[in-house]
Amino acid sequence: MARKSKVESAFTPFEKTTPLKRLKLLVTIVNQNQADFYLDLLKKHECGVQMHVHGHGTATSQISDLMGIGETDKDILIGVVRENQVAPILEEIEKRFNVSRKAKGVAFTITLTSVVGVSIYKFLTNSTDLIGGK
């Protein structure tokens, strides 16, 4: 039987020393030139990873009219947020959607079921206090 080295026996898995936080991918699609508000909102809720892309396209005119999305140029915002931040963020997004017809959009989350690597997890959770072994 092989003997464990001192390094192996002293190793404690990250999840045993730190409570893990579930992550969700938040996707928000809004009319063009609306992105700044949503990027600031994500930053306010400690979302460390954000992506902003421009989109163009539309559904059939009946669907567009029903959803109030007449413009075809869109801003698509994608952020990784901790599960406990989703409800407050979506509440603020809903308030913004009710400001005016031009402020309407679509927001939804997708659950992330796994992340490979402790460093990536720390980065995605915006755990600056955990980076570098602190």
C-alpha positions in Angstrom: 0.0 0.0 0.0 1.4 3.4 -1.0 2.0 5.9 1.7 0.5 9.4 1.5 3.0 12.2 1.4 2.8 15.0 3.9 1.5 17.4 1.2 -1.4 15.0 0.3 -2.5 14.4 3.9 -2.5 18.2 4.7 -4.6 19.1 1.6 -8.1 20.2 2.4 -10.5 20.7 -0.5 -11.7 24.3 -1.1 -15.4 23.4 -0.6 -14.6 22.1 2.9 -13.1 25.4 4.0 -15.3 27.9 2.1 -19.1 27.8 1.7 -19.9 27.5 -2.0 -22.3 29.9 -3.7 -24.5 28.8 -6.6 -24.0 30.8 -9.8 -26.5 31.9 -12.4 -26.0 33.4 -15.9 -28.2 36.5 -16.2 -29.1 37.4 -19.7 -30.8 40.8 -20.4 -31.9 41.9 -23.8 -32.9 45.6 -24.1 -33.1 48.2 -26.8 -29.9 49.7 -28.0 -28.3 52.5 -25.9 -29.9 51.1 -22.7 -26.9 49.0 -21.6 -25.2 51.5 -19.2 -28.0 51.2 -16.6 -27.8 47.4 -16.6 -24.0 47.2 -16.5 -24.0 49.6 -13.5 -26.7 47.5 -11.9 -24.6 44.3 -12.3 -21.6 46.1 -10.9 -23.6 47.4 -7.9 -24.5 43.8 -7.1 -20.9 42.6 -7.2 -21.1 40.9 -10.6 -17.4 40.5 -11.5 -18.0 39.1 -15.0 -20.1 41.0 -17.5 -20.3 40.8 -21.3 -22.0 43.4 -23.5 -22.8 42.5 -27.2 -24.8 44.1 -29.8 -27.6 42.3 -31.5 -29.9 42.8 -34.5 -33.0 40.9 -35.5 -36.6 40.6 -34.8 -39.5 38.2 -34.5 -42.6 38.3 -36.6 -44.4 41.6 -36.4 -47.2 40.0 -34.4 -44.8 38.8 -31.7 -42.9 42.2 -31.7 -46.1 44.1 -31.2 -47.2 41.8 -28.4 -43.9 42.0 -26.5 -43.4 45.7 -27.3 -40.0 45.2 -29.0 -40.4 47.3 -32.1 -36.8 48.2 -32.5 -34.5 45.6 -34.0 -31.1 46.9 -32.7 -30.5 45.4 -29.2 -28.0 45.4 -26.4 -27.4 41.9 -24.9 -25.9 41.8 -21.5 -24.6 38.6 -19.9 -23.3 38.4 -16.4 -22.5 35.7 -13.9 -24.2 36.4 -10.6 -24.4 34.6 -7.3 -27.8 33.0 -6.7 -28.6 35.2 -3.7 -28.2 38.3 -5.9 -30.7 37.2 -8.6 -33.9 38.3 -6.9 -32.8 41.9 -6.1 -31.3 42.3 -9.5 -34.5 41.1 -11.3 -36.6 43.4 -9.1 -34.6 46.4 -10.2 -34.7 45.3 -13.8 -38.5 44.9 -13.6 -38.8 48.5 -12.2 -36.6 49.8 -15.1 -38.8 47.9 -17.7 -41.8 49.7 -16.3 -40.3 53.2 -16.7 -41.4 53.5 -20.4 -42.2 51.6 -23.5 -38.6 52.2 -24.8 -37.2 50.7 -21.5 -38.8 47.3 -22.1 -36.7 44.2 -22.5 -36.3 40.5 -21.6 -34.3 39.2 -18.7 -33.8 35.6 -17.6 -31.3 33.4 -15.8 -29.7 30.1 -16.5 -28.3 27.9 -13.7 -24.6 27.0 -13.9 -24.3 23.5 -12.7 -20.5 23.3 -12.6 -17.3 25.2 -12.9 -13.9 23.7 -13.5 -11.2 24.9 -11.1 -11.1 26.8 -7.9 -9.5 29.9 -9.4 -12.2 30.2 -12.0 -14.9 29.8 -9.3 -13.3 32.5 -7.3 -13.1 34.8 -10.3 -16.8 34.2 -11.3 -18.0 34.8 -7.7 -16.0 38.0 -7.5 -14.3 36.6 -4.4 -11.3 39.0 -4.3 -10.8 38.1 -0.7 -10.2 34.5 -1.7 -7.8 35.1 -4.6 -4.1 34.5 -3.9 -4.8 32.3 -0.8 -6.0 35.1 1.4 
